[in-house]
Amino acid sequence: MGRYVELSEETPGESDDQTAEQLKKAATDQRQLANQLEDLSRTRERYREARQEGNESGARELARQLQRTADDLEQTRGELVSEYDQISNRTSVDLSDDADLVNETVAQRTAEVEQIQNAEFEPTSLTVETTSSSTNVSFTNPVQLRGQLTASGEPLGDRSIQLEIGAQRIEAETDDDGRFTTEYRPITLPLGTQQVDVVYVPQNESDYQRSNDTVGVTISQVTPDVTASSNVSTARFNDTVQVSVEVSADDVAVPAAPVSMFVGGERVTTNTTTEETDETGQYTKTVRVPLELAVDEQPIRVAVGNSTSAIGRTQAQTNITLLPTNASLVVETIRVNASATGPERRAVITRGRLATANGVSVGGQSVEIAVGGIPVTTVQTDENGRFNTTIQVPSILLPSTAGGEEAIEVTAIYDNEDTNLEDTTATSSILFQAELLNVVGRNLSWSRTIAAFLVLGSAVALRRRYDRAKVEEVPDTAMASQGSGPNAGDDPDDAALLKLADRWLEAGRTSVAVQFAYAAARARFVEAYDVSATKTHWEFYQVCRAVSGEDLNDLERLTALYERAAFAGEPVERATAGEAYLLAEQIRDALDAETAAGTETRAVTDSDPRISRPESREDN
């Protein structure tokens, strides 16, 4: 069944979806039937033990419990067999043997229960009829019933009795002759003309068995009046909200009406047990505010009744305003092996915890880890809000001067606009020393300078975005110190940078994607024009324009987009990131075409008179 459900859900068409729902319901009822059979067996064993021990009252109570379980079992059997028939009619799966097995099993068990009832209790007889000339019945047009209850031909008079019709119970008083009259308002019975079972339900301590009779009625539907209210108007994550519901029809309270409740579209009432109004037509439930509700006015919706029952399905809602919840994020970093060389030397264990400000753990959330402003990985918090991962510090961030050392910041970032938890960051610093063998006699490669340039922009944007300590803008040339850090071979070329831009674009990190697209184009110009990579973004554009002797409109536009992405403090739109990516591709293709045409490598120095001094520019 499970595989068919999956296939049905993957296949377009309403018919398949309906079949999948039927299969799910059948699977649920199968499990319920198995549980009820197991409950019946356990209760029967306890009944036998009570009988052997001479516990009369205990045995009788367990016998009543057996009858209730048998009634539930019979109801589940009927629903399951009906679902088997529908599935067989809609698919090529023949479930007739399964239906026969269910019928036989339940019949055998209920026969055993009937034998116990006959041994424990005196049989009764119930007769019931309607007194109305019309059998059309609804909640606002109740039917009048009259009847008589006897045992062994003698009236069971002068007593209160309970009658059960469907899932409803009504009370009646018998006279000296065991006769009674009562009123019945249908609530959960299905619509249409039918023979309705009226069952006498004795008290647990009674000496009598259950008995029943049937009456013919036609059930019509009534739409109830439903109101919903909450005890608070504002709430935050994990707060409790008490929701109260009142159901009536023509000013008469509707008891036993099934209730479903949804918070932000998610059902908070259970599907496995019935939740319903009490005798006064009221229902109260306390719900806890989930994390996945965005900060805004949110509805708590209530659905009452059923579209195919006497009380029709009606909805009501009450609104609460979700306020942002202060978050607490901590991060800790530990070097794996500070004395190692190569990639192992750059490995850092990063662990931490995401919680609310008052200590409630927040699980199942994504936390981004950035090193020196470079996003390196994303982790998921567990049920305790904790995360633990091992990252590699990018080699471009390591100290490049022999004997030097640098404290490198590892930042954990929580940013999820689909929850009511506020964005937050946490930072931990870890000390790295230069690796002597890798810094002697080596110069900073152009690709490392490009990556360092990108790191600067990302770091500034990161700090601005999360309102951290105020950072002064540092000229790009400050990143162009001489020397080399370890593992120069790890640095990306323009193709790798463009691939990273595409990955970040797909991930929805538009500003980061723009910066990587710009870095790819800049790296390609450095290679093609042999220009210095140590310039600020607008100085670099001026140098490239001077070398090419052309306006380089694509590079000018891409530079402006980079400036916006790196320094504006707000994420750029996806269309802007897509434009930046296409511009980087166009620049690559144009420079490749020049190379294929045999264009000589062109170079320029800072003193070249063709270079105009850069002016402060900003893309509007």
Secondary structure, DSSP 8 states (H G I E B T S, - for coil): -HHHHHHHHHS-SHHHHHHHHHHHHHHHHHHHHHHHHHHHHHHHHHHHHHHHTT-HHHHHHHHHHHHHHHHHHHHHHHHHHHHHHHHHHHSS---HHHHHHHHHHHHHHHHHHHHHHHHHSB--EEEEEE-SS--EEBTTB-EEEEEEEEETTEE--SSEEEEEETTEEEEEE--TTSEEEEEE--SSSBSEEEEEEEEE---TT-SB--EEEEEEEEE--B--EEEEEES-SEE-TT-EEEEEEEEEETTEE-TT-BEEEEETTEE-S-SSS--B--TTSEEEEEEE--TTS-SSEEEEEEEES-TTBSB--EEEEEEEEE--B-EEEEEEEEES-TT--GGGGGEEEEEEEEEETT--B--S-EEEEEETTEEEEEEE--TTSEEEEEEE--GGGS--STT-EEEEEEEEEE--TTSSB--EEEEEEEEEE--GGGTTT----HHHHHHHHHHHHHHHHHHHHTT-S------GGGG--SS--S-GGGS--HHHHHHHHHHHHHTT-HHHHHHHHHHHHHHHHHHHH---S-S-HHHHHHHHHHHHTS--HHHHHHHHHHHHHHHSSS---HHHHHHHHHHHHHHHHHHHHHHHTT-------TT-TT----------
